[in-house]
Amino acid sequence: MRISKPNELFTRIWIRWALVFFLVAALLGLIMRAFHLVEIPMLEYRHILHTHSHLALLGWGFMMLMGGMIFGVERRTNLAQKYGWLFIGLLISLVGMFLSFPVQGYGVVSITFSTLFVLVSYRFVFKFWKSLQQQANTTGIRLIRWSLIGYLISTLGLWALGPVTVSLGRMHELYFMTIQWFLHFQLNAWFVLGTLGLLVFFAEERGLKVLYSSIQFVALLASVVLTYALVITWADPSPVFFWINSLAVVLQAFAYAVLLRKFWILLPLLQLDGFVKLMIQLAILSLFAKAFLQMLLVLPEVAVISYTIRMYVIGFLHLVLLGAMTLGLAGLAMAEGRFPISLFSKLGWILILLGFVGTEVLLFGQGTLVWLKLGYLENYHLGLFVCSSLFPLGLGMAFLSLFSSTYSLDQPLLTPSISNQNKSQTMKKTMIWSLGIVAMLMTSCGGGSESQSTASDSGTSTTSAPATADPKGIGEVKSVELGSGVDGALADQGKAIVDMKCTACHQLNDKRLVGPGFQGVTNRRRPEWIMNMITNVDVMLDQDPEAQKLLEECLTRMPNQNISLDDARGILEYLRKNDEEKTGQRDAAVK
C-alpha cells in the first residue's frame, strides 16, 4: 500500500528518533559495562543505569511498539495531524529524562519529565484505541487491545510508588512489589502481547487467518496476571504463591506454543525477504525461550533463583526486550518498508544480533555458574564489554542506513518477485558473514569475571533488628588480630578474590557502583563487621541495622557466595591496603 507523503515524512522522523534513543541507551549500557573495567569518577553508576533503563523502555520500546501499531493499523489517516503534538510531547519528555537522570538520578526534574511521558502516553493510547474500534475483532487486533490494557495496568505501579515510598519507605516489601508490578506488566503484557499482535495483524492483513480460540486467549491472559505471583513470593514465600506461579507458567507455555506454532507455519506463506524472515523467526524463538525458562520455575527451589541472581534478571529482561520485541518489530518494520533492507543495514542488524547472543550466553552462563557455585569466568566483564560494544556499532549502521538515497517507504512490502536462487545466495552470504563474526565474537568473549556481589533488585523480608547495633556485626567472627602493618602476601590473596567476586558491584574508590565503594571501609567498620558481612551476609542483611541501611541505600541484595573465613581475612587485608593507598589511613574504626 502506498504511503501518503505527510505520513511518509512523519514515519521517517518517528523511526529515526526511536533509533536515536536506542543508540543512546546502548551507549549508556556500554558505559555501565566499562564501570567494571575502569574507574569513571565523573559519573554515578546508578544514575546512568536509570537513564539507560528509561530510554530503553520508553524511548525505544514504547516508541517502536506504539509506532508499529499506529503505522500498521492507521495507514489511511493523516498521522502527523492526529499525533504530531503528542509526538513532540514524547520527545520533550524523553530528552528531559536523558538530560536530568545522569545528573540527579530520581529527582524533581527527572520525575517531572517521567510523569509528562506517562500522561502523553495515555493520550496516545486513548486516541489509538478509538481507531481500533473501526477494526474487525481479529486475533491480531485482540492482542493489540490487550497489550494496551496491559500498558495502562503497568503504570499503576508508577503512580503507587510515591505514596508507598512516603508512607512505608523503600525497605518495605510493597515498594519492591510496585516496581515489579510496572516491569511485569510492561514485559509480559505490553511488549509481548503488542509484538505478537502486530506480527499476527501483519499476516491477517495479507489474507492469512490465525485462529486463536477463546480458551487459548483466556489461558494467555491468565498467565500474564498469575505469573505476578512469583513477585509476591519475595515478600511472602508461602507455598500457595509458588504453586500459583507454577500453574501460570504452564498456562503460558500452552498459550505461547499454540499461537507461535500457528504463526511459524504461516510465516513461509508471507514470502518475505530471507533476512526479514530470519529476524522474525529469531523473535519467535526468543518467546519460546522465555516460556521455556519460566517453565523451569515450576519448582519453588528454582523459582527463587530467578530473582536472586542478578545475571538471570538482566538476561531475562534482554531476552524479552532485545530478542522478542526488538528483533520482531525490526523485522516487521523491514517487511513493511519502514526500515531499509540494504546490505549495510543488514550488517548493522547482524552486529546487534551477535551482541545480543553474546551477552545472553555470558549472562546466563555466568549466572548458572554462580547458582551451582562453580566459580567465575575469567575476563567476564571484558567479554560483556566487547559483546555490548556491538550494539552501538550495529545501531549506528542501522541509523545511517535510514538516510540512504535508495531507501523509500514506497518500496514493496513483500518480495515474491525475487527468485528463490537469489534469496538463497543472499542468505548464504548473510550466514557466512554471521558465522565469521560469531567466530571472532566467541574468541573475544570467551571469558569473564563477573563477581556477582549483588544478585538482583530484590529486597529481603527483614526481621526486627537489635535496638543497639553490635559494631562487630552478627556472625562467628568475634575478634580479628590486625598486624602493625599490611601483610602483602595475604593482601595479594585477597585481591585475587576481590577481582573475581566483588568488582562486579563494588569499586575500589568511594563511588557507588551497584553496591558502595570500598574506599575507607576499614575506617568506617570494624574488621569483625567486615568479615561477618562477607561470610554471614544473609543474617547480616536481615538483622544488622547497618547492613540494612546499606540495603535501603543500594536497593540491591548482596548474595551469599560461600566465602571461607580464610578468604574473608585475605579480603580484609586487601581492603586495609586499599585504604592506606587511597586515603593514607586504615583501621580508624578500631582506634
C-alpha positions in Angstrom: 0.0 0.0 0.0 1.4 3.4 -1.0 2.1 5.7 2.0 0.9 9.3 1.7 3.7 12.0 1.7 2.7 13.5 5.1 2.7 10.0 6.7 6.0 9.1 5.0 7.7 12.1 6.5 6.2 11.6 9.9 7.1 7.9 9.8 10.7 8.7 8.9 11.1 11.2 11.8 9.5 8.8 14.3 11.7 5.9 13.3 14.9 8.0 13.4 14.1 9.3 16.8 13.3 5.8 18.1 16.7 4.6 16.8 18.4 7.6 18.3 17.1 6.7 21.8 18.0 3.1 21.3 21.5 4.1 20.3 21.9 6.4 23.3 20.6 3.6 25.6 23.2 1.2 24.1 26.0 3.7 24.6 24.9 4.1 28.2 24.8 0.3 28.6 28.4 0.2 27.3 29.4 2.8 29.8 27.9 0.7 32.5 30.0 -2.3 31.4 33.1 0.0 31.4 32.4 0.7 35.1 33.6 -2.8 35.8 36.8 -2.4 34.0 38.0 1.2 34.8 37.2 3.9 37.2 34.9 6.6 35.8 34.9 9.3 38.6 32.7 11.9 36.8 29.7 9.6 36.5 27.3 8.0 39.0 26.6 4.3 38.0 23.0 4.2 39.3 22.2 7.5 37.5 23.5 6.0 34.3 21.5 2.8 35.0 18.3 4.8 35.4 18.9 6.8 32.2 19.7 3.6 30.3 16.5 1.8 31.5 14.2 4.7 30.9 15.5 5.4 27.3 15.4 1.6 26.5 11.9 1.0 27.8 10.3 4.3 26.9 12.5 5.9 24.2 13.0 2.7 22.1 10.4 0.2 23.4 7.3 2.4 23.7 8.1 4.5 20.6 8.8 1.4 18.4 5.8 -0.6 19.6 3.4 2.3 19.6 4.7 3.5 16.3 4.3 0.0 14.8 0.7 -0.1 15.9 -0.1 3.4 14.6 1.7 3.0 11.2 0.4 -0.6 10.8 -3.2 0.0 11.6 -3.9 3.6 10.6 -2.5 3.7 7.1 -5.1 6.0 5.6 -5.1 8.5 8.5 -3.2 11.8 8.4 -0.9 10.7 11.3 1.1 13.9 11.6 -2.1 15.9 12.1 -3.5 13.4 14.6 -0.4 12.6 16.6 2.1 15.3 15.8 1.7 17.4 19.0 1.7 14.2 21.1 4.9 13.1 19.4 6.5 16.4 20.3 5.4 15.9 23.9 7.1 12.4 23.9 10.3 13.9 22.6 10.4 16.7 25.2 9.8 14.2 28.0 12.5 11.7 26.7 15.1 14.4 26.1 14.3 15.8 29.5 14.9 12.4 31.1 18.1 12.0 29.1 19.4 15.3 30.4 18.2 15.0 34.0 18.7 11.4 35.1 22.5 11.3 34.7 22.8 14.4 36.9 20.3 13.7 39.7 19.0 10.2 39.3 15.5 10.2 40.6 14.9 13.8 41.4 12.3 16.5 40.9 13.3 17.3 37.3 13.6 13.7 36.1 10.4 12.6 37.8 8.6 15.6 36.3 9.7 14.5 32.8 8.8 10.9 33.5 5.3 12.0 34.7 4.9 14.0 31.5 5.8 10.9 29.4 3.2 8.8 31.2 0.5 11.5 30.7 1.3 11.9 27.0 1.4 8.1 26.5 -2.1 7.9 28.0 -3.3 10.3 25.3 -1.6 8.1 22.6 -3.3 5.0 23.9 -6.8 6.6 24.1 -6.5 8.1 20.6 -5.3 4.9 19.1 -8.0 2.9 21.0 -10.7 4.8 19.1 -9.0 3.7 15.8 -9.1 0.1 16.9 -12.9 0.3 17.3 -13.1 0.5 13.5 -11.1 -2.7 13.0 -12.5 -6.2 12.8 -12.1 -8.2 16.0 -9.4 -10.5 14.7 -6.7 -12.3 16.7 -4.1 -9.6 16.0 -6.4 -6.7 17.0 -7.5 -8.5 20.2 -3.8 -9.0 21.1 -3.1 -5.3 20.4 -6.0 -4.2 22.5 -5.0 -6.3 25.5 -1.4 -5.1 25.2 -2.7 -1.5 25.5 -4.7 -2.5 28.6 -1.5 -4.2 30.0 0.4 -0.9 29.5 -2.2 1.1 31.4 -2.2 -1.5 34.2 1.6 -1.4 34.4 1.6 2.4 35.0 -0.5 1.9 38.2 2.7 0.7 39.8 4.4 4.1 38.9 1.5 6.1 40.5 1.6 3.9 43.6 5.4 4.3 44.1 5.3 7.8 45.5 2.7 7.1 48.3 4.4 3.8 49.1 7.8 5.5 49.5 6.5 8.3 51.7 4.3 6.1 53.9 6.2 2.9 54.1 9.8 3.6 53.0 12.0 2.0 50.4 12.7 -1.0 52.7 9.1 -2.1 52.7 8.0 -5.1 50.6 5.4 -3.1 48.9 8.0 -0.7 47.5 9.7 -3.6 45.7 6.4 -5.0 44.6 5.2 -1.8 43.0 8.4 -1.5 40.9 8.0 -5.2 39.9 4.3 -4.6 39.0 5.4 -2.0 36.4 8.1 -4.2 35.0 6.0 -7.3 35.0 3.1 -5.9 33.0 5.4 -3.9 30.7 7.3 -7.1 29.7 4.6 -9.8 29.8 1.6 -7.7 28.6 2.6 -4.5 26.8 5.7 -5.7 24.9 5.0 -9.4 24.4 1.3 -9.1 23.6 1.9 -6.0 21.5 4.7 -7.6 19.4 2.6 -10.8 18.9 -0.4 -8.7 18.0 1.5 -6.8 15.3 3.0 -9.9 13.8 -0.4 -11.6 13.7 -2.1 -8.5 12.3 0.6 -8.3 9.6 -0.3 -11.9 8.5 -4.0 -11.2 8.7 -3.7 -8.1 6.5 -2.2 -10.3 3.8 -5.1 -12.7 3.8 -3.9 -15.3 6.3 -6.1 -16.5 9.2 -4.6 -17.0 12.6 -7.3 -18.7 14.6 -7.0 -18.5 18.4 -9.8 -19.8 20.5 -11.4 -18.1 23.5 -10.0 -20.7 25.8 -6.5 -20.2 24.5 -6.8 -16.5 24.8 -8.0 -16.8 28.4 -5.1 -19.0 29.2 -2.7 -16.4 27.7 -4.2 -13.5 29.7 -4.4 -15.6 32.9 -0.8 -16.5 32.6 0.1 -12.8 32.4 -1.7 -12.0 35.6 -0.9 -15.1 37.6 2.9 -15.1 36.9 3.0 -12.0 39.1 2.7 -14.4 42.0 6.4 -15.0 41.6 7.0 -11.4 42.7 4.8 -12.0 45.8 6.9 -14.9 46.9 9.8 -12.5 47.6 7.7 -10.8 50.3 5.6 -13.8 51.3 7.3 -17.2 50.5 4.1 -19.1 51.1 3.8 -22.3 49.1 0.5 -21.2 47.6 2.1 -18.4 45.7 4.7 -20.7 44.3 2.1 -23.1 43.1 0.0 -20.3 41.5 3.2 -19.3 39.6 3.7 -22.9 38.6 0.2 -23.1 37.2 0.7 -19.8 35.4 3.9 -20.8 33.6 2.2 -24.0 32.4 -0.7 -22.0 31.0 1.8 -19.6 29.4 3.7 -22.4 27.8 0.5 -23.8 26.4 -0.8 -20.4 25.1 2.6 -19.5 23.6 3.0 -22.9 21.9 -0.3 -22.8 20.2 -0.1 -19.2 18.9 3.6 -19.3 18.0 3.4 -22.6 16.2 0.5 -21.4 14.1 2.4 -18.2 13.1 5.6 -20.2 12.4 3.7 -22.4 10.0 2.2 -19.4 8.2 5.5 -17.4 8.0 6.7 -19.0 4.7 3.4 -18.0 3.1 4.2 -14.3 3.6 7.1 -14.6 1.0 9.4 -12.3 3.0 12.9 -11.3 2.2 15.2 -14.0 3.7 16.8 -11.7 6.2 13.5 -10.3 7.4 12.2 -13.8 7.8 15.2 -14.7 9.9 14.7 -11.7 12.2 11.1 -12.6 12.8 12.0 -16.3 13.4 14.6 -15.3 16.0 11.9 -13.2 17.7 9.6 -16.2 17.9 12.4 -18.4 19.2 13.1 -15.8 21.9 9.5 -16.1 23.0 9.8 -19.9 23.0 12.9 -19.4 25.2 11.1 -17.1 27.5 8.3 -19.7 28.0 10.9 -22.5 28.5 12.9 -20.6 31.1 9.7 -19.7 33.0 8.6 -23.3 32.8 11.7 -24.2 34.9 10.2 -22.1 37.7 7.6 -24.7 38.3 9.8 -25.9 41.1 9.8 -23.5 44.0 13.5 -24.1 44.6 14.3 -23.0 41.1 11.8 -20.1 41.2 13.8 -18.4 44.0 17.0 -18.1 41.9 15.2 -16.2 39.2 15.2 -13.1 41.3 18.2 -13.7 43.5 20.8 -14.0 40.7 21.2 -10.6 39.1 22.6 -12.1 35.8 19.4 -14.1 35.3 17.3 -11.0 35.9 19.3 -8.9 33.3 19.4 -11.8 30.9 15.7 -12.3 31.0 14.9 -8.6 30.5 17.2 -8.5 27.5 15.6 -11.7 26.1 12.2 -10.1 26.0 13.3 -6.5 25.1 16.1 -7.3 22.6 15.2 -10.8 21.5 11.4 -10.8 21.2 10.4 -7.2 20.9 13.4 -5.6 19.1 14.1 -8.3 16.6 10.4 -8.9 16.0 9.5 -5.2 15.5 12.6 -4.5 13.4 11.9 -7.5 11.1 8.3 -6.3 10.8 9.4 -2.7 10.0 11.7 -4.1 7.3 8.8 -6.1 5.9 6.6 -3.0 5.8 9.2 -0.8 4.3 9.9 1.4 7.4 13.5 0.0 7.7 15.7 -0.5 4.7 16.9 -3.9 3.7 20.3 -2.9 2.2 23.5 -4.8 2.8 24.7 -2.0 5.1 21.6 -2.2 7.1 21.7 -6.0 7.4 25.3 -5.9 8.6 24.2 -3.4 11.3 21.5 -5.7 12.5 23.8 -8.7 12.3 26.1 -6.9 14.8 23.1 -6.2 17.0 22.1 -9.8 16.8 25.6 -11.0 17.7 25.8 -8.6 20.6 22.5 -10.0 21.9 23.5 -13.6 21.6 27.0 -13.0 23.1 25.7 -11.1 26.1 22.9 -13.6 26.7 25.4 -16.5 26.7 27.6 -14.7 29.1 24.8 -13.6 31.4 23.0 -16.9 31.6 26.2 -18.9 31.6 27.8 -17.0 34.5 24.5 -16.9 36.3 24.4 -20.7 36.2 27.9 -20.9 37.5 27.0 -18.7 40.4 24.0 -20.8 41.1 26.0 -24.1 41.0 28.8 -22.4 43.0 31.3 -23.4 40.3 33.3 -20.2 40.2 33.6 -17.3 37.8 34.6 -16.9 34.2 37.9 -15.3 33.5 37.6 -11.8 32.0 33.8 -11.9 32.2 33.4 -8.1 32.3 35.8 -7.7 29.4 33.7 -10.2 27.4 30.5 -8.4 28.3 32.0 -5.1 27.3 33.2 -6.4 23.9 29.8 -8.0 23.2 28.0 -4.9 24.3 30.1 -2.7 22.0 28.4 -4.4 19.1 25.1 -2.8 19.9 26.1 0.9 19.3 28.2 -0.2 16.3 25.2 -2.0 14.7 22.7 0.6 15.7 24.9 3.3 14.2 24.9 1.4 10.9 21.2 0.9 11.1 20.6 4.6 11.8 22.8 5.7 8.9 21.0 3.4 6.5 17.8 5.3 7.2 19.4 8.2 5.2 20.2 6.2 2.2 19.1 7.8 -1.1 17.7 4.4 -2.3 15.6 4.0 0.8 11.9 4.6 0.2 8.8 3.9 2.3 7.0 3.2 -1.0 9.1 0.1 -1.7 7.2 -3.2 -2.0 6.2 -4.7 1.4 6.7 -8.3 0.1 9.3 -9.6 -2.3 7.7 -12.5 -4.2 9.4 -11.4 -7.4 12.8 -12.3 -6.1 13.9 -15.7 -7.3 14.5 -18.4 -4.8 18.0 -18.7 -6.2 18.8 -15.1 -5.4 17.2 -15.4 -2.0 19.3 -18.4 -1.2 22.5 -16.7 -2.4 21.7 -13.7 -0.2 21.0 -15.8 2.8 24.2 -17.8 2.3 26.2 -14.6 2.2 24.5 -13.4 5.3 25.1 -16.6 7.2 28.8 -16.6 6.1 29.2 -13.1 7.5 27.3 -14.2 10.6 29.5 -17.2 11.2 32.7 -15.3 10.7 31.7 -12.6 13.2 30.5 -15.3 15.6 33.9 -16.9 15.5 35.6 -13.6 16.3 33.0 -12.9 19.0 33.5 -16.2 20.8 37.2 -15.6 20.8 36.9 -12.2 22.3 34.0 -13.0 24.7 35.4 -16.4 25.8 35.9 -15.4 29.4 34.6 -13.2 32.1 35.0 -12.4 35.7 31.5 -11.4 36.9 32.0 -11.0 40.5 28.4 -11.1 41.4 28.4 -9.4 44.7 24.7 -8.5 44.3 22.1 -10.7 42.9 19.0 -8.7 42.0 16.9 -5.7 42.8 15.1 -8.0 45.1 14.8 -7.0 48.7 14.5 -9.1 51.8 11.9 -9.8 54.4 13.5 -8.0 57.3 13.1 -9.2 60.9 13.3 -7.0 63.9 16.8 -5.6 64.4 18.5 -5.2 67.8 17.9 -1.9 69.5 21.7 -1.2 69.5 23.8 -2.4 66.7 26.8 -4.5 67.6 29.8 -2.8 65.9 31.2 -6.3 65.2 28.2 -7.4 63.3 26.5 -10.8 63.6 28.4 -14.0 62.9 31.1 -16.3 64.1 33.8 -13.7 63.8 34.2 -12.2 67.3 37.7 -11.0 67.2 40.3 -10.2 64.5 44.0 -9.6 65.2 45.5 -7.0 62.9 49.2 -6.6 62.4 51.0 -3.3 62.8 51.4 -3.2 59.0 49.8 -4.7 56.0 50.6 -8.4 55.2 51.5 -8.1 51.4 51.1 -11.8 50.7 47.7 -12.0 52.4 46.6 -8.8 50.7 47.5 -10.3 47.3 45.4 -13.4 48.1 42.5 -11.1 49.0 42.9 -9.1 45.8 42.5 -12.2 43.7 39.2 -13.0 45.4 38.0 -9.4 45.2 38.8 -9.3 41.4 36.8 -12.5 40.9 33.9 -12.0 43.2 33.4 -8.4 44.2 34.3 -5.9 41.5 31.1 -6.6 39.6 29.3 -4.4 42.1 32.0 -2.6 44.1 34.7 -0.2 43.0 37.9 0.4 45.0 37.2 4.2 45.2 34.4 5.9 47.1 31.9 5.7 44.2 28.9 3.5 44.4 28.5 1.0 41.5 25.8 -1.4 42.4 27.0 -1.6 46.0 29.0 1.0 47.9 32.7 1.8 47.0 35.3 0.0 49.1 37.4 3.1 49.8 37.5 3.9 53.6 35.6 0.8 54.7 38.2 -0.1 57.3 38.0 3.4 58.7 34.2 3.1 59.0 33.7 -0.5 60.0 35.4 -2.8 62.5 37.2 -5.8 60.9 34.8 -8.2 62.6 31.9 -6.5 60.9 33.5 -6.6 57.5 34.3 -10.3 57.8 30.8 -11.2 59.1 29.3 -9.2 56.3 31.3 -11.3 53.8 30.7 -14.7 55.4 27.3 -14.3 57.0 25.6 -12.0 54.5 22.0 -13.3 54.7 21.8 -12.9 58.5 23.5 -9.5 58.4 21.1 -8.1 55.8 18.2 -9.5 57.8 19.2 -8.4 61.3 22.1 -5.9 61.4 20.9 -2.3 61.3 24.0 -1.0 59.5 23.7 -3.7 56.8 20.1 -2.9 56.4 20.9 0.8 55.9 23.2 -0.1 53.1 20.5 -2.3 51.5 18.0 0.5 51.7 20.5 2.9 50.1 21.6 0.5 47.3 18.3 -1.4 46.8 20.3 -4.5 45.8 20.8 -7.6 47.9 24.3 -9.0 48.2 24.3 -12.8 47.6 25.9 -15.4 49.8 29.0 -16.5 47.8 30.1 -19.0 50.5 33.4 -17.3 51.1 35.5 -19.1 53.7 36.9 -17.3 56.8 40.4 -17.6 55.4 39.4 -15.9 52.2 37.5 -13.3 54.0 40.6 -12.5 56.1 42.5 -12.0 52.8 39.8 -9.7 51.5 40.0 -7.7 54.7 43.8 -7.3 54.4 43.4 -6.1 50.8 40.8 -3.6 51.9 43.3 -2.3 54.5 45.9 -1.9 51.9 43.5 -0.2 49.6 42.5 2.3 52.3 46.1 3.0 53.1 47.0 3.7 49.5 43.9 5.8 48.7 43.4 7.7 52.0 46.6 7.4 53.8 44.8 5.9 56.7 43.5 2.5 57.7 41.8 0.8 60.7 40.4 4.0 62.1 37.3 2.1 63.3 39.3 0.2 65.9 41.4 3.1 67.1 
